[in-house]
Amino acid sequence: MKPLKRFKNLILIDKQDIYQIFLYSIIAGLISLSLPLGIQSIINFIQAGKVSTSWMVLVLIVVIGVAFVGLLKIMQFRITENLQQKIFVRSSFEFAYRFPKIKFNQLQDQYPPELANRFFDTLTVQKGVSKLLLDSSGAALQIIFGIILLSLYHSFFIFFGLLLLLLLYLIFKINFNKGLQTSLKESKYKYKIAHWLQEIARNHLSFKSNTTFNYSLHKNDQLVTEYLKQRESHFNVLLKQFIQLTGFKIIITTGLLIIGGLLVINQQMNIGQFVAAEIIILSIITAVEKLFSGLELFYDVLTSLEKLGTVVDLELEESTENNTYVIDQNNITIETQNISFQYPNAEKETLKNISLAIKPKQHTLIGGENGSGKTTLIRLLARIIEPTTGSIFINNTNYKKFSSAIYRSSIGLVTAQETPFEGTILKNITCNNPEIKMDKVNELLDKLKLTDAIKALPKGLDTQISSEGKQINSSTIQKIILARCIINEPRLLFLENPLDKIDEENSKEILEYLCEEQQPWTLVVVSKNNYWEKICKQKIVLEKGTLKAV
């Protein structure tokens, strides 16, 4: 989608508010441009040397007009504030809704936290749209109304007004595409710099040595140099516009002063009309300056919308919420039929023609060498990714017939990259679900050998942890993630290396708890822990993407 199309869509969402802003701008513009007429009449009374009731009334009308225009501006300010709040709320929920639903392959070559940084462009859109609607729209109307009002003084001003509009259009047309392209390139390197700084911060311990430290600065220097190059290109477009605008102002000012002076000399205008015309001319020039200063902001808004679009345009998972199939929670069987999977841009398939069956409440270990396809298989079964070919069946029904919401409410999943989110330990486990009682939480803490670790913390379950949980040891973090996965008693449990950071004694006890007969789940695990082989009744062995043994 082109940036201008994105801007149009943004405007259409709140068109009623924007109509009000334009209406107030039109009324304010008409009143502001009628003021020179009042001033012209006051000057005529002063020239006549008379202080009359009419003169006092005109002064009062002009003052009331100024006050009313101010009131309209305040009303516009309130509307634009509401508009800014709507833009922010919509953008935040757009991101919050989309990230969990973006197709896995869409994020294959992306770093999701870096993509999430695009949200900060919402602030530019907020402020930019507000200023454009208030200043630029008002300036455009002021120019149009000013030209109309000038034409009332003499018909020659009609031709001059049309020439003025043509010059403005040409300046805009000549610079717009180049200005937008350079703004997009500048923004691209701005985000590359931000991403690299994020990488330095994330790996700050690795960059402490002189060699790696110098590398981090060298790469930053390369990115900043390229950013400055693109920034300079964008500035040159803005400078060109400013030079053209200055020439435009000189032409307009000179032309109108000469024309106005000749009309007064030839007695086709009186001195009051000339003064009023000069006031209008000054207001037009001021409006033109506002219009072109807003053009830089317009580039920024379009660029920000394009950056937000890098997230909004990512393809979402197909919606299957209308599917009415219900999973039998007591007896869940999983069967795959010749499933294959190939990652985007990969030369060959990661998995090929895998057919297997997992019975209700069966404990299944997926084994194999690194790169054999273990993680890909478990993610296919968990419906994070969809098979390139073949089918997966739940209770003899293609799992695509179940809505994704129903299916995912039946499963628990721990991936190798799973980390806590920022919040208390309790919220990390329960996700603030009011249906989960504390008795159940405490019981689970005991089973996962978490009780002593939680008691050692001054605030216990109310301890605030960071997004990676660095202030707590890795084994405790792994237990917290596992607790979050099983607190709702899923019927299908998919685990990637769930206990690899936990000591052997605790690991065995937790493993035995997970594999107890009374547990409600069918368990599928990827792990190199040898104890899993002893306790799992089924082992699936993969070799180079094919099924070697069951």
DAWOWO-V487657 format. One record per residue. RES is the residue in one letter. PHI is phi as a letter, one per 20 degrees, with the letter a starting at -180 (* if undefined). OMEGA is omega in whole degrees, -180 to 180 (* if undefined). D_FIRST is the distance of its C-alpha to the first C-alpha in whole Angstrom. Layout:
res->RES phi->PHI omega->OMEGA d_first->D_FIRST
res->RES phi->PHI omega->OMEGA d_first->D_FIRST
This chain:
res->M phi->* omega->-179 d_first->0
res->K phi->f omega->-178 d_first->4
res->P phi->g omega->180 d_first->7
res->L phi->f omega->178 d_first->8
res->K phi->f omega->177 d_first->6
res->R phi->f omega->180 d_first->7
res->F phi->f omega->179 d_first->10
res->K phi->f omega->179 d_first->11
res->N phi->f omega->178 d_first->11
res->L phi->f omega->-179 d_first->13
res->I phi->f omega->-176 d_first->15
res->L phi->f omega->-179 d_first->16
res->I phi->f omega->-177 d_first->17
res->D phi->d omega->-174 d_first->20
res->K phi->f omega->-180 d_first->20
res->Q phi->f omega->177 d_first->24
res->D phi->f omega->-178 d_first->24
res->I phi->f omega->175 d_first->23
res->Y phi->g omega->179 d_first->25
res->Q phi->f omega->180 d_first->28
res->I phi->f omega->179 d_first->27
res->F phi->f omega->179 d_first->27
res->L phi->f omega->179 d_first->30
res->Y phi->f omega->178 d_first->32
res->S phi->f omega->180 d_first->30
res->I phi->f omega->-180 d_first->32
res->I phi->f omega->-180 d_first->35
res->A phi->f omega->179 d_first->35
res->G phi->f omega->179 d_first->35
res->L phi->f omega->-179 d_first->37
res->I phi->f omega->-178 d_first->40
res->S phi->f omega->-178 d_first->39
res->L phi->e omega->173 d_first->40
res->S phi->e omega->-180 d_first->43
res->L phi->f omega->176 d_first->44
res->P phi->g omega->177 d_first->45
res->L phi->f omega->177 d_first->47
res->G phi->f omega->179 d_first->49
res->I phi->f omega->177 d_first->50
res->Q phi->g omega->-180 d_first->51
res->S phi->f omega->179 d_first->53
res->I phi->f omega->179 d_first->55
res->I phi->f omega->178 d_first->55
res->N phi->f omega->177 d_first->57
res->F phi->f omega->-179 d_first->59
res->I phi->f omega->178 d_first->60
res->Q phi->f omega->179 d_first->61
res->A phi->f omega->178 d_first->63
res->G phi->m omega->-178 d_first->65
res->K phi->d omega->170 d_first->65
res->V phi->d omega->-174 d_first->64
res->S phi->c omega->177 d_first->63
res->T phi->f omega->180 d_first->62
res->S phi->f omega->179 d_first->59
res->W phi->f omega->179 d_first->58
res->M phi->f omega->180 d_first->58
res->V phi->f omega->179 d_first->56
res->L phi->f omega->178 d_first->53
res->V phi->f omega->180 d_first->53
res->L phi->f omega->-180 d_first->52
res->I phi->f omega->180 d_first->50
res->V phi->f omega->180 d_first->48
res->V phi->f omega->179 d_first->48
res->I phi->f omega->178 d_first->47
res->G phi->f omega->178 d_first->44
res->V phi->f omega->-180 d_first->43
res->A phi->f omega->-178 d_first->43
res->F phi->f omega->176 d_first->41
res->V phi->f omega->177 d_first->39
res->G phi->f omega->179 d_first->39
res->L phi->f omega->178 d_first->39
res->L phi->f omega->178 d_first->36
res->K phi->f omega->178 d_first->34
res->I phi->f omega->178 d_first->35
res->M phi->f omega->176 d_first->34
res->Q phi->f omega->-179 d_first->30
res->F phi->f omega->178 d_first->31
res->R phi->f omega->-179 d_first->31
res->I phi->f omega->-179 d_first->28
res->T phi->f omega->176 d_first->26
res->E phi->f omega->176 d_first->27
res->N phi->f omega->180 d_first->27
res->L phi->f omega->179 d_first->23
res->Q phi->f omega->180 d_first->23
res->Q phi->f omega->179 d_first->24
res->K phi->f omega->-180 d_first->22
res->I phi->f omega->-179 d_first->19
res->F phi->f omega->-178 d_first->21
res->V phi->f omega->-179 d_first->22
res->R phi->f omega->-177 d_first->19
res->S phi->f omega->-179 d_first->17
res->S phi->f omega->179 d_first->20
res->F phi->f omega->176 d_first->21
res->E phi->f omega->180 d_first->17
res->F phi->f omega->-178 d_first->18
res->A phi->f omega->-180 d_first->21
res->Y phi->f omega->-170 d_first->20
res->R phi->f omega->-172 d_first->18
res->F phi->g omega->179 d_first->20
res->P phi->f omega->-175 d_first->23
res->K phi->d omega->179 d_first->21
res->I phi->f omega->179 d_first->18
res->K phi->g omega->-177 d_first->19
res->F phi->g omega->-176 d_first->22
res->N phi->f omega->178 d_first->21
res->Q phi->f omega->-179 d_first->17
res->L phi->d omega->-175 d_first->19
res->Q phi->g omega->-178 d_first->22
res->D phi->d omega->-177 d_first->21
res->Q phi->d omega->173 d_first->20
res->Y phi->d omega->-172 d_first->22
res->P phi->g omega->178 d_first->21
res->P phi->f omega->178 d_first->23
res->E phi->f omega->176 d_first->22
res->L phi->f omega->-179 d_first->18
res->A phi->f omega->178 d_first->20
res->N phi->f omega->178 d_first->20
res->R phi->f omega->-180 d_first->17
res->F phi->g omega->-178 d_first->18
res->F phi->f omega->175 d_first->20
res->D phi->f omega->175 d_first->17
res->T phi->g omega->-179 d_first->18
res->L phi->f omega->177 d_first->21
res->T phi->f omega->179 d_first->19
res->V phi->f omega->179 d_first->17
res->Q phi->g omega->-176 d_first->20
res->K phi->f omega->-176 d_first->22
res->G phi->f omega->-180 d_first->20
res->V phi->f omega->179 d_first->19
res->S phi->g omega->-177 d_first->23
res->K phi->f omega->179 d_first->24
res->L phi->f omega->-179 d_first->22
res->L phi->f omega->-178 d_first->23
res->L phi->f omega->-172 d_first->26
res->D phi->e omega->-174 d_first->27
res->S phi->f omega->178 d_first->24
res->S phi->f omega->178 d_first->25
res->G phi->f omega->180 d_first->28
res->A phi->f omega->180 d_first->29
res->A phi->f omega->179 d_first->27
res->L phi->f omega->180 d_first->29
res->Q phi->f omega->178 d_first->32
res->I phi->f omega->-178 d_first->32
res->I phi->f omega->-179 d_first->32
res->F phi->f omega->179 d_first->34
res->G phi->f omega->179 d_first->36
res->I phi->f omega->179 d_first->36
res->I phi->f omega->-178 d_first->37
res->L phi->f omega->178 d_first->40
res->L phi->f omega->-178 d_first->41
res->S phi->f omega->178 d_first->41
res->L phi->f omega->-180 d_first->44
res->Y phi->f omega->179 d_first->46
res->H phi->a omega->-177 d_first->46
res->S phi->f omega->-180 d_first->45
res->F phi->f omega->-179 d_first->44
res->F phi->f omega->177 d_first->41
res->I phi->f omega->178 d_first->39
res->F phi->f omega->-179 d_first->39
res->F phi->f omega->179 d_first->38
res->G phi->f omega->178 d_first->36
res->L phi->f omega->177 d_first->34
res->L phi->f omega->178 d_first->34
res->L phi->f omega->180 d_first->33
res->L phi->f omega->179 d_first->30
res->L phi->f omega->179 d_first->29
res->L phi->f omega->178 d_first->30
res->L phi->f omega->-180 d_first->27
res->Y phi->f omega->-179 d_first->24
res->L phi->f omega->178 d_first->25
res->I phi->f omega->179 d_first->25
res->F phi->f omega->-176 d_first->22
res->K phi->f omega->-177 d_first->21
res->I phi->f omega->-170 d_first->22
res->N phi->d omega->-168 d_first->21
res->F phi->f omega->-175 d_first->17
res->N phi->f omega->179 d_first->15
res->K phi->f omega->179 d_first->18
res->G phi->f omega->-180 d_first->18
res->L phi->f omega->-180 d_first->14
res->Q phi->f omega->-179 d_first->15
res->T phi->f omega->177 d_first->18
res->S phi->f omega->179 d_first->17
res->L phi->f omega->179 d_first->14
res->K phi->f omega->178 d_first->17
res->E phi->f omega->-180 d_first->20
res->S phi->f omega->179 d_first->18
res->K phi->g omega->-178 d_first->17
res->Y phi->f omega->174 d_first->21
res->K phi->f omega->180 d_first->22
res->Y phi->f omega->176 d_first->20
res->K phi->f omega->177 d_first->22
res->I phi->f omega->180 d_first->25
res->A phi->f omega->180 d_first->25
res->H phi->f omega->180 d_first->24
res->W phi->f omega->176 d_first->28
res->L phi->f omega->177 d_first->30
res->Q phi->f omega->178 d_first->29
res->E phi->f omega->177 d_first->30
res->I phi->f omega->-180 d_first->33
res->A phi->f omega->-178 d_first->34
res->R phi->f omega->-179 d_first->33
res->N phi->d omega->-172 d_first->36
res->H phi->f omega->179 d_first->38
res->L phi->f omega->-180 d_first->41
res->S phi->f omega->-176 d_first->40
res->F phi->e omega->180 d_first->40
res->K phi->f omega->180 d_first->43
res->S phi->f omega->-175 d_first->45
res->N phi->f omega->-177 d_first->45
res->T phi->f omega->-179 d_first->43
res->T phi->f omega->178 d_first->40
res->F phi->f omega->179 d_first->40
res->N phi->f omega->177 d_first->40
res->Y phi->f omega->-179 d_first->37
res->S phi->f omega->179 d_first->35
res->L phi->f omega->-179 d_first->36
res->H phi->f omega->179 d_first->36
res->K phi->f omega->178 d_first->32
res->N phi->f omega->178 d_first->31
res->D phi->f omega->179 d_first->33
res->Q phi->f omega->-178 d_first->31
res->L phi->f omega->-180 d_first->27
res->V phi->f omega->178 d_first->29
res->T phi->f omega->179 d_first->30
res->E phi->f omega->177 d_first->26
res->Y phi->f omega->-179 d_first->25
res->L phi->f omega->177 d_first->27
res->K phi->f omega->-180 d_first->27
res->Q phi->f omega->178 d_first->23
res->R phi->f omega->179 d_first->24
res->E phi->f omega->177 d_first->27
res->S phi->f omega->179 d_first->24
res->H phi->f omega->179 d_first->22
res->F phi->f omega->180 d_first->26
res->N phi->f omega->176 d_first->27
res->V phi->f omega->179 d_first->24
res->L phi->f omega->179 d_first->25
res->L phi->f omega->178 d_first->29
res->K phi->f omega->178 d_first->28
res->Q phi->f omega->-178 d_first->27
res->F phi->f omega->178 d_first->30
res->I phi->f omega->178 d_first->32
res->Q phi->f omega->179 d_first->31
res->L phi->f omega->178 d_first->31
res->T phi->f omega->176 d_first->35
res->G phi->f omega->178 d_first->36
res->F phi->f omega->-179 d_first->34
res->K phi->f omega->180 d_first->36
res->I phi->f omega->-180 d_first->39
res->I phi->f omega->-177 d_first->39
res->I phi->f omega->-177 d_first->38
res->T phi->f omega->-179 d_first->41
res->T phi->f omega->-177 d_first->44
res->G phi->f omega->-176 d_first->43
res->L phi->f omega->177 d_first->43
res->L phi->f omega->180 d_first->46
res->I phi->f omega->-179 d_first->48
res->I phi->f omega->180 d_first->47
res->G phi->f omega->-180 d_first->48
res->G phi->f omega->179 d_first->51
res->L phi->f omega->180 d_first->52
res->L phi->f omega->178 d_first->52
res->V phi->f omega->180 d_first->54
res->I phi->f omega->180 d_first->57
res->N phi->e omega->176 d_first->57
res->Q phi->l omega->173 d_first->57
res->Q phi->e omega->173 d_first->54
res->M phi->b omega->174 d_first->53
res->N phi->e omega->-174 d_first->55
res->I phi->f omega->178 d_first->54
res->G phi->f omega->178 d_first->53
res->Q phi->f omega->180 d_first->50
res->F phi->f omega->179 d_first->50
res->V phi->f omega->179 d_first->49
res->A phi->f omega->179 d_first->47
res->A phi->f omega->179 d_first->45
res->E phi->f omega->176 d_first->45
res->I phi->f omega->178 d_first->43
res->I phi->f omega->180 d_first->41
res->I phi->f omega->179 d_first->40
res->L phi->f omega->179 d_first->40
res->S phi->f omega->178 d_first->37
res->I phi->f omega->180 d_first->35
res->I phi->f omega->177 d_first->35
res->T phi->f omega->180 d_first->34
res->A phi->f omega->178 d_first->31
res->V phi->f omega->177 d_first->30
res->E phi->f omega->178 d_first->30
res->K phi->f omega->-177 d_first->29
res->L phi->f omega->-177 d_first->26
res->F phi->e omega->173 d_first->25
res->S phi->f omega->177 d_first->26
res->G phi->f omega->-179 d_first->23
res->L phi->f omega->175 d_first->21
res->E phi->f omega->178 d_first->21
res->L phi->f omega->178 d_first->20
res->F phi->f omega->175 d_first->17
res->Y phi->g omega->-178 d_first->16
res->D phi->f omega->-180 d_first->17
res->V phi->f omega->180 d_first->15
res->L phi->f omega->178 d_first->12
res->T phi->f omega->179 d_first->12
res->S phi->f omega->177 d_first->13
res->L phi->f omega->178 d_first->10
res->E phi->f omega->178 d_first->9
res->K phi->f omega->175 d_first->12
res->L phi->f omega->-180 d_first->12
res->G phi->f omega->178 d_first->8
res->T phi->f omega->175 d_first->10
res->V phi->e omega->-176 d_first->13
res->V phi->f omega->-177 d_first->11
res->D phi->e omega->179 d_first->9
res->L phi->f omega->-174 d_first->12
res->E phi->f omega->179 d_first->14
res->L phi->e omega->174 d_first->16
res->E phi->f omega->-180 d_first->20
res->E phi->f omega->180 d_first->21
res->S phi->f omega->178 d_first->22
res->T phi->c omega->-174 d_first->26
res->E phi->f omega->-179 d_first->27
res->N phi->e omega->179 d_first->29
res->N phi->f omega->-174 d_first->31
res->T phi->d omega->180 d_first->35
res->Y phi->f omega->-180 d_first->36
res->V phi->d omega->-180 d_first->38
res->I phi->e omega->173 d_first->39
res->D phi->f omega->-172 d_first->43
res->Q phi->f omega->-175 d_first->43
res->N phi->e omega->-177 d_first->47
res->N phi->c omega->-178 d_first->47
res->I phi->d omega->174 d_first->44
res->T phi->d omega->178 d_first->44
res->I phi->d omega->178 d_first->41
res->E phi->c omega->175 d_first->41
res->T phi->d omega->-177 d_first->39
res->Q phi->c omega->177 d_first->39
res->N phi->l omega->-180 d_first->38
res->I phi->e omega->175 d_first->35
res->S phi->c omega->178 d_first->33
res->F phi->b omega->178 d_first->30
res->Q phi->c omega->180 d_first->28
res->Y phi->f omega->178 d_first->26
res->P phi->g omega->178 d_first->23
res->N phi->m omega->177 d_first->24
res->A phi->f omega->-177 d_first->27
res->E phi->f omega->-179 d_first->30
res->K phi->c omega->-177 d_first->32
res->E phi->f omega->175 d_first->32
res->T phi->f omega->175 d_first->33
res->L phi->c omega->-178 d_first->35
res->K phi->b omega->172 d_first->36
res->N phi->l omega->179 d_first->38
res->I phi->e omega->175 d_first->39
res->S phi->c omega->-179 d_first->41
res->L phi->b omega->179 d_first->43
res->A phi->c omega->178 d_first->44
res->I phi->c omega->-175 d_first->45
res->K phi->e omega->179 d_first->47
res->P phi->g omega->178 d_first->47
res->K phi->l omega->177 d_first->48
res->Q phi->f omega->178 d_first->48
res->H phi->d omega->-172 d_first->48
res->T phi->c omega->176 d_first->46
res->L phi->d omega->175 d_first->46
res->I phi->d omega->-178 d_first->43
res->G phi->d omega->-180 d_first->45
res->G phi->q omega->179 d_first->44
res->E phi->f omega->175 d_first->44
res->N phi->g omega->180 d_first->41
res->G phi->n omega->-179 d_first->38
res->S phi->e omega->177 d_first->39
res->G phi->o omega->-177 d_first->36
res->K phi->f omega->-179 d_first->38
res->T phi->f omega->179 d_first->35
res->T phi->f omega->-179 d_first->33
res->L phi->f omega->-177 d_first->35
res->I phi->f omega->178 d_first->36
res->R phi->f omega->172 d_first->32
res->L phi->f omega->180 d_first->32
res->L phi->f omega->179 d_first->34
res->A phi->e omega->177 d_first->33
res->R phi->m omega->170 d_first->30
res->I phi->f omega->175 d_first->27
res->I phi->c omega->-180 d_first->26
res->E phi->d omega->180 d_first->27
res->P phi->f omega->176 d_first->29
res->T phi->f omega->174 d_first->28
res->T phi->b omega->180 d_first->31
res->G phi->n omega->-175 d_first->34
res->S phi->c omega->174 d_first->34
res->I phi->c omega->-176 d_first->35
res->F phi->d omega->171 d_first->38
res->I phi->d omega->-177 d_first->39
res->N phi->l omega->177 d_first->42
res->N phi->m omega->177 d_first->42
res->T phi->c omega->178 d_first->38
res->N phi->g omega->-172 d_first->35
res->Y phi->f omega->174 d_first->33
res->K phi->f omega->180 d_first->30
res->K phi->f omega->174 d_first->32
res->F phi->e omega->177 d_first->32
res->S phi->f omega->-179 d_first->30
res->S phi->f omega->180 d_first->28
res->A phi->f omega->180 d_first->30
res->I phi->f omega->-178 d_first->33
res->Y phi->f omega->-176 d_first->33
res->R phi->f omega->175 d_first->32
res->S phi->f omega->-180 d_first->35
res->S phi->e omega->-174 d_first->37
res->I phi->d omega->169 d_first->37
res->G phi->c omega->-174 d_first->37
res->L phi->c omega->171 d_first->35
res->V phi->c omega->177 d_first->36
res->T phi->e omega->-178 d_first->34
res->A phi->f omega->-177 d_first->36
res->Q phi->e omega->-174 d_first->33
res->E phi->f omega->176 d_first->34
res->T phi->c omega->176 d_first->34
res->P phi->f omega->170 d_first->35
res->F phi->d omega->-178 d_first->33
res->E phi->f omega->-178 d_first->34
res->G phi->q omega->180 d_first->37
res->T phi->f omega->177 d_first->41
res->I phi->f omega->-179 d_first->42
res->L phi->f omega->180 d_first->43
res->K phi->f omega->177 d_first->39
res->N phi->f omega->-180 d_first->38
res->I phi->e omega->-173 d_first->40
res->T phi->e omega->-173 d_first->40
res->C phi->l omega->177 d_first->36
res->N phi->m omega->178 d_first->38
res->N phi->f omega->-176 d_first->39
res->P phi->f omega->-178 d_first->42
res->E phi->f omega->180 d_first->43
res->I phi->e omega->-178 d_first->44
res->K phi->e omega->-177 d_first->48
res->M phi->f omega->177 d_first->49
res->D phi->g omega->180 d_first->52
res->K phi->f omega->179 d_first->50
res->V phi->f omega->-178 d_first->48
res->N phi->f omega->178 d_first->51
res->E phi->f omega->-180 d_first->52
res->L phi->f omega->177 d_first->49
res->L phi->f omega->178 d_first->50
res->D phi->f omega->-177 d_first->53
res->K phi->f omega->-178 d_first->52
res->L phi->e omega->177 d_first->50
res->K phi->l omega->-179 d_first->52
res->L phi->d omega->-171 d_first->50
res->T phi->g omega->-178 d_first->53
res->D phi->f omega->-180 d_first->55
res->A phi->f omega->180 d_first->52
res->I phi->f omega->180 d_first->50
res->K phi->f omega->-179 d_first->54
res->A phi->f omega->179 d_first->54
res->L phi->e omega->-177 d_first->51
res->P phi->g omega->-178 d_first->52
res->K phi->d omega->176 d_first->50
res->G phi->l omega->-179 d_first->50
res->L phi->f omega->179 d_first->47
res->D phi->e omega->177 d_first->46
res->T phi->f omega->179 d_first->45
res->Q phi->e omega->178 d_first->42
res->I phi->d omega->-178 d_first->40
res->S phi->e omega->-177 d_first->37
res->S phi->f omega->177 d_first->34
res->E phi->d omega->176 d_first->36
res->G phi->m omega->-173 d_first->39
res->K phi->f omega->-178 d_first->41
res->Q phi->e omega->179 d_first->44
res->I phi->c omega->-177 d_first->45
res->N phi->f omega->-171 d_first->46
res->S phi->f omega->180 d_first->44
res->S phi->f omega->177 d_first->46
res->T phi->f omega->178 d_first->46
res->I phi->f omega->-179 d_first->42
res->Q phi->f omega->178 d_first->42
res->K phi->f omega->178 d_first->44
res->I phi->f omega->179 d_first->42
res->I phi->f omega->178 d_first->39
res->L phi->f omega->178 d_first->41
res->A phi->f omega->178 d_first->43
res->R phi->g omega->-177 d_first->39
res->C phi->f omega->-171 d_first->39
res->I phi->d omega->-176 d_first->42
res->I phi->f omega->-179 d_first->43
res->N phi->e omega->177 d_first->41
res->E phi->l omega->179 d_first->43
res->P phi->f omega->179 d_first->41
res->R phi->e omega->175 d_first->42
res->L phi->c omega->-176 d_first->40
res->L phi->c omega->-179 d_first->40
res->F phi->d omega->-174 d_first->38
res->L phi->c omega->173 d_first->39
res->E phi->d omega->179 d_first->38
res->N phi->l omega->-171 d_first->41
res->P phi->f omega->-173 d_first->42
res->L phi->c omega->-171 d_first->45
res->D phi->f omega->179 d_first->45
res->K phi->d omega->-176 d_first->46
res->I phi->d omega->-178 d_first->49
res->D phi->f omega->-170 d_first->52
res->E phi->f omega->-177 d_first->54
res->E phi->f omega->178 d_first->56
res->N phi->f omega->-179 d_first->54
res->S phi->g omega->-180 d_first->51
res->K phi->f omega->-179 d_first->54
res->E phi->f omega->179 d_first->55
res->I phi->f omega->-180 d_first->51
res->L phi->f omega->179 d_first->50
res->E phi->f omega->177 d_first->54
res->Y phi->f omega->-179 d_first->52
res->L phi->f omega->-175 d_first->49
res->C phi->d omega->177 d_first->51
res->E phi->f omega->-176 d_first->53
res->E phi->f omega->-176 d_first->54
res->Q phi->f omega->179 d_first->54
res->Q phi->f omega->-173 d_first->50
res->P phi->e omega->-169 d_first->48
res->W phi->d omega->163 d_first->45
res->T phi->e omega->-171 d_first->45
res->L phi->d omega->174 d_first->44
res->V phi->c omega->-173 d_first->42
res->V phi->c omega->169 d_first->42
res->V phi->d omega->-179 d_first->41
res->S phi->a omega->175 d_first->44
res->K phi->d omega->176 d_first->47
res->N phi->f omega->-175 d_first->49
res->N phi->f omega->-178 d_first->52
res->Y phi->f omega->177 d_first->53
res->W phi->f omega->-179 d_first->50
res->E phi->f omega->-179 d_first->52
res->K phi->f omega->-171 d_first->55
res->I phi->d omega->179 d_first->54
res->C phi->e omega->-177 d_first->51
res->K phi->f omega->-180 d_first->52
res->Q phi->c omega->176 d_first->50
res->K phi->c omega->178 d_first->48
res->I phi->d omega->-178 d_first->46
res->V phi->d omega->178 d_first->46
res->L phi->d omega->176 d_first->43
res->E phi->b omega->180 d_first->43
res->K phi->l omega->175 d_first->40
res->G phi->n omega->179 d_first->38
res->T phi->d omega->-179 d_first->41
res->L phi->e omega->-178 d_first->43
res->K phi->e omega->-178 d_first->47
res->A phi->b omega->173 d_first->49
res->V phi->c omega->* d_first->49
